[in-house]
């Protein structure tokens, strides 16, 4: 196997990434022939297992407006998972107004469902990397389970007083090229936009439609190396992030509980689990 000899590395904020993938691919013949994942007549036809029946145009819409259905489907799961976490860390308090809503508290009817952090105590920063690439055989349900668990972790850490930066990391190899892309879904000074982040974390079209389109926009020599496909997933180095979530295809997260277990193990001492819950 030839050694990888050229690496392209890029980090983009979420909205810059969405704007970029709206560009037109270099190889217009492939686009018109329908062999691209972003072709409207794509050979990668929408299906429940592959992209939750989304398609390219559907993925563009979700990237702009978010995925409220996905967020709503995760609300009940996150409320249940909240009882499993004993939140430690920097000081925080709830009130009738504040900087960020606590969805779990809101759903219980508690009027003090907004979170505030202490002004005299800086929030420690945590950079979480979510492995956005996974193998073709991975089912959409597995991506949903893992993405939901990551969102649960982010909300728990924010509630515990941490300033969380959440990044979706993509690494793919098409010899002799290695492509490294980080899409920052949430800066450490931002609060979670649940509809948008639910799409980026949970919906398989973020990877299989939008990231594939990113690869389709690479220069001609990259296109030749891809050879009509999209390469294979490559490893993200652990030192790139404080917490690195492993790829879905590595752990085969068949259930929400298994996915949450994997995410909590990656978080280590940042989150304590209430064994009696």
VOLUM-209542 format. One line per field, with one value per residue (C-alpha): residue number from 0; residue in three letters; x, y, z. Coordinates in nm, 2 decimals, padded with zeros to 4 digits. Last residue first. Example, Ala and Ser with C-alpha at 12.3 -4.5 7.8 and 13.67 -1.06 7.14 Angstrom:
seq = (1 0)
type = (SER ALA)
u = (01.37 01.23)
v = (-00.11 -00.45)
w = (00.71 00.78)
// end
This chain:
seq = (276 275 274 273 272 271 270 269 268 267 266 265 264 263 262 261 260 259 258 257 256 255 254 253 252 251 250 249 248 247 246 245 244 243 242 241 240 239 238 237 236 235 234 233 232 231 230 229 228 227 226 225 224 223 222 221 220 219 218 217 216 215 214 213 212 211 210 209 208 207 206 205 204 203 202 201 200 199 198 197 196 195 194 193 192 191 190 189 188 187 186 185 184 183 182 181 180 179 178 177 176 175 174 173 172 171 170 169 168 167 166 165 164 163 162 161 160 159 158 157 156 155 154 153 152 151 150 149 148 147 146 145 144 143 142 141 140 139 138 137 136 135 134 133 132 131 130 129 128 127 126 125 124 123 122 121 120 119 118 117 116 115 114 113 112 111 110 109 108 107 106 105 104 103 102 101 100 99 98 97 96 95 94 93 92 91 90 89 88 87 86 85 84 83 82 81 80 79 78 77 76 75 74 73 72 71 70 69 68 67 66 65 64 63 62 61 60 59 58 57 56 55 54 53 52 51 50 49 48 47 46 45 44 43 42 41 40 39 38 37 36 35 34 33 32 31 30 29 28 27 26 25 24 23 22 21 20 19 18 17 16 15 14 13 12 11 10 9 8 7 6 5 4 3 2 1 0)
type = (UNK UNK UNK UNK UNK UNK UNK UNK UNK UNK UNK UNK UNK UNK UNK UNK UNK UNK UNK UNK UNK UNK UNK UNK UNK UNK UNK UNK UNK UNK UNK UNK UNK UNK UNK UNK UNK UNK UNK UNK UNK UNK UNK UNK UNK UNK UNK UNK UNK UNK UNK UNK UNK UNK UNK UNK UNK UNK UNK UNK UNK UNK UNK UNK UNK UNK UNK UNK UNK UNK UNK UNK UNK UNK UNK UNK UNK UNK UNK UNK UNK UNK UNK UNK UNK UNK UNK UNK UNK UNK UNK UNK UNK UNK UNK UNK UNK UNK UNK UNK UNK UNK UNK UNK UNK UNK UNK UNK UNK UNK UNK UNK UNK UNK UNK UNK UNK UNK UNK UNK UNK UNK UNK UNK UNK UNK UNK UNK UNK UNK UNK UNK UNK UNK UNK UNK UNK UNK UNK UNK UNK UNK UNK UNK UNK UNK UNK UNK UNK UNK UNK UNK UNK UNK UNK UNK UNK UNK UNK UNK UNK UNK UNK UNK UNK UNK UNK UNK UNK UNK UNK UNK UNK UNK UNK UNK UNK UNK UNK UNK UNK UNK UNK UNK UNK UNK UNK UNK UNK UNK UNK UNK UNK UNK UNK UNK UNK UNK UNK UNK UNK UNK UNK UNK UNK UNK UNK UNK UNK UNK UNK UNK UNK UNK UNK UNK UNK UNK UNK UNK UNK UNK UNK UNK UNK UNK UNK UNK UNK UNK UNK UNK UNK UNK UNK UNK UNK UNK UNK UNK UNK UNK UNK UNK UNK UNK UNK UNK UNK UNK UNK UNK UNK UNK UNK UNK UNK UNK UNK UNK UNK UNK UNK UNK UNK UNK UNK UNK UNK UNK UNK UNK UNK UNK UNK UNK UNK)
u = (-02.96 -02.75 -02.43 -02.45 -02.19 -01.93 -01.84 -01.51 -01.32 -01.33 -01.51 -01.43 -01.59 -01.90 -01.93 -01.90 -02.16 -02.39 -02.37 -02.43 -02.74 -02.87 -02.85 -02.66 -02.35 -02.13 -01.80 -01.58 -01.85 -01.97 -01.63 -01.47 -01.55 -01.23 -01.23 -00.96 -00.90 -00.62 -00.41 -00.63 -00.52 -00.81 -00.79 -00.88 -01.21 -01.19 -01.19 -01.50 -01.57 -01.55 -01.17 -01.09 -00.74 -00.86 -01.08 -00.79 -00.59 -00.89 -00.91 -01.15 -01.52 -01.64 -01.47 -01.68 -01.99 -01.91 -01.90 -02.25 -02.43 -02.29 -02.16 -02.43 -02.68 -02.62 -02.83 -02.73 -02.44 -02.48 -02.86 -02.89 -02.64 -02.88 -03.20 -03.03 -02.84 -02.61 -02.47 -02.17 -01.85 -01.68 -01.76 -02.02 -02.04 -01.67 -01.62 -01.27 -01.14 -00.84 -00.80 -00.51 -00.39 -00.18 -00.40 -00.76 -00.77 -01.04 -01.04 -01.35 -01.38 -01.70 -01.61 -01.78 -01.63 -01.75 -01.72 -01.77 -02.01 -02.17 -02.47 -02.24 -02.08 -02.42 -02.54 -02.23 -02.26 -02.63 -02.54 -02.27 -02.52 -02.77 -02.50 -02.41 -02.77 -02.85 -02.54 -02.64 -02.99 -02.85 -02.68 -02.30 -02.21 -02.05 -01.79 -01.78 -01.67 -01.78 -01.55 -01.68 -01.40 -01.48 -01.27 -01.32 -01.27 -01.28 -01.55 -01.41 -01.54 -01.65 -01.94 -02.09 -02.28 -02.65 -02.89 -03.26 -03.53 -03.65 -04.02 -04.00 -04.26 -04.07 -04.01 -03.83 -03.59 -03.49 -03.46 -03.22 -03.24 -02.92 -02.81 -03.06 -03.42 -03.65 -03.34 -03.09 -02.74 -02.38 -02.05 -01.76 -01.73 -01.95 -02.27 -02.38 -02.51 -02.75 -03.06 -02.98 -03.01 -03.39 -03.43 -03.19 -03.39 -03.71 -03.56 -03.39 -03.70 -03.76 -03.41 -03.44 -03.78 -03.64 -03.36 -03.19 -03.29 -02.98 -02.81 -03.16 -03.24 -02.91 -02.96 -03.30 -03.16 -02.90 -03.13 -03.30 -03.45 -03.29 -02.94 -02.82 -03.06 -03.38 -03.30 -03.21 -03.05 -02.67 -02.69 -02.78 -03.04 -03.01 -02.64 -02.48 -02.37 -02.20 -02.27 -02.57 -02.44 -02.48 -02.25 -02.01 -01.99 -01.95 -01.62 -01.50 -01.81 -02.03 -02.03 -02.30 -02.04 -01.86 -02.17 -02.24 -01.87 -01.86 -02.18 -02.03 -01.69 -01.42 -01.09 -00.87 -00.60 -00.49 -00.22 00.00 00.23 00.02 00.24 00.15 00.00)
v = (00.57 00.40 00.40 00.78 00.83 01.10 01.32 01.49 01.20 01.00 01.17 00.88 00.63 00.85 00.84 00.46 00.40 00.65 00.45 00.12 00.27 00.41 00.06 -00.10 00.12 -00.07 00.02 00.09 00.18 00.46 00.62 00.69 01.01 01.21 01.42 01.68 01.69 01.68 01.46 01.16 01.15 01.10 00.77 00.74 00.66 00.52 00.69 00.86 00.67 00.74 00.71 00.90 00.95 01.11 01.34 01.44 01.53 01.73 01.96 01.90 01.99 01.63 01.58 01.86 01.70 01.38 01.58 01.72 01.41 01.10 01.29 01.54 01.29 01.05 01.27 01.26 01.50 01.76 01.74 01.75 02.04 02.25 02.18 02.20 02.53 02.46 02.77 02.95 03.07 02.73 02.73 02.49 02.28 02.34 02.14 01.98 01.84 01.62 01.47 01.22 01.17 00.90 00.71 00.80 00.84 01.01 01.20 01.39 01.56 01.70 01.96 02.06 02.34 02.31 02.57 02.37 02.47 02.14 02.23 02.27 01.93 01.76 01.93 01.82 01.46 01.43 01.56 01.29 01.02 01.14 01.13 00.77 00.65 00.83 00.70 00.35 00.40 00.51 00.18 00.14 -00.07 00.22 00.27 00.57 00.93 01.21 01.12 01.36 01.58 01.75 02.05 02.13 02.48 02.55 02.81 03.11 03.17 03.52 03.53 03.21 03.02 03.05 02.78 02.83 02.59 02.77 02.73 02.35 02.19 01.86 01.92 02.25 02.08 01.83 02.11 02.32 02.65 02.87 03.21 03.28 03.35 03.17 03.05 02.76 02.76 02.67 02.62 02.45 02.07 01.79 01.65 01.31 01.16 00.86 01.08 01.29 00.98 00.96 01.33 01.29 01.00 01.19 01.49 01.28 01.25 01.62 01.71 01.48 01.63 01.98 01.91 02.24 02.52 02.56 02.22 02.05 02.22 02.12 01.76 01.76 01.87 01.59 01.31 01.26 00.91 00.86 00.88 00.52 00.29 00.48 00.52 00.81 00.70 00.70 00.67 01.03 01.21 01.52 01.47 01.53 01.17 01.19 00.93 01.11 01.15 01.53 01.54 01.30 01.52 01.83 01.72 02.02 02.02 02.33 02.52 02.47 02.27 02.60 02.77 02.48 02.47 02.84 02.80 02.53 02.70 02.55 02.37 02.25 02.00 01.86 01.59 01.46 01.16 00.87 00.57 00.34 00.00)
w = (03.98 04.26 04.05 04.01 03.73 03.77 03.47 03.40 03.55 03.22 02.94 02.70 02.95 02.96 02.58 02.57 02.84 02.67 02.35 02.52 02.69 02.36 02.21 01.93 01.96 01.72 01.90 01.61 01.35 01.58 01.58 01.91 02.11 02.19 02.51 02.57 02.19 01.93 02.17 02.09 01.72 01.48 01.30 00.93 00.76 00.40 00.06 -00.08 -00.40 -00.77 -00.79 -00.47 -00.59 -00.92 -00.72 -00.50 -00.81 -00.94 -00.64 -00.35 -00.39 -00.40 -00.06 00.09 -00.08 00.11 00.43 00.36 00.24 00.42 00.72 00.80 00.64 00.93 01.16 01.52 01.57 01.30 01.30 01.68 01.68 01.46 01.66 02.00 01.95 02.24 02.41 02.28 02.45 02.41 02.04 01.91 01.60 01.50 01.19 01.18 00.85 00.79 00.44 00.39 00.03 -00.13 -00.12 -00.04 00.33 00.54 00.87 00.98 01.32 01.45 01.71 02.04 02.25 02.61 02.88 03.19 03.47 03.56 03.34 03.05 03.12 03.14 02.82 02.63 02.77 02.67 02.32 02.29 02.40 02.13 01.87 01.96 01.95 01.63 01.46 01.55 01.42 01.08 01.03 00.99 00.69 00.50 00.77 01.00 00.99 01.23 01.52 01.79 01.94 02.27 02.39 02.76 02.90 03.27 03.36 03.54 03.90 03.99 03.75 03.88 03.61 03.54 03.43 03.35 03.46 03.77 03.69 03.74 03.52 03.49 03.12 03.21 03.45 03.18 02.92 03.14 02.95 02.90 03.01 03.29 03.40 03.64 03.83 03.85 03.99 03.88 04.05 03.86 03.85 03.95 03.80 03.92 03.60 03.57 03.65 03.34 03.12 03.15 03.07 02.78 02.64 02.66 02.48 02.20 01.98 02.01 01.90 01.60 01.50 01.54 01.29 01.21 00.98 00.77 00.78 00.77 00.44 00.29 00.40 00.24 -00.09 -00.08 00.02 00.36 00.37 00.71 00.55 00.49 00.68 00.61 00.24 00.01 -00.32 -00.33 -00.71 -00.69 -00.90 -00.69 -00.69 -00.36 -00.30 -00.64 -00.90 -01.05 -01.40 -01.37 -01.07 -01.23 -01.54 -01.32 -01.18 -00.99 -00.76 -00.72 -00.39 -00.13 00.06 00.15 00.30 00.53 00.64 00.70 00.91 01.13 01.19 00.98 01.05 00.76 00.71 00.37 00.40 00.13 00.12 00.24 00.19 -00.10 00.00)
// end
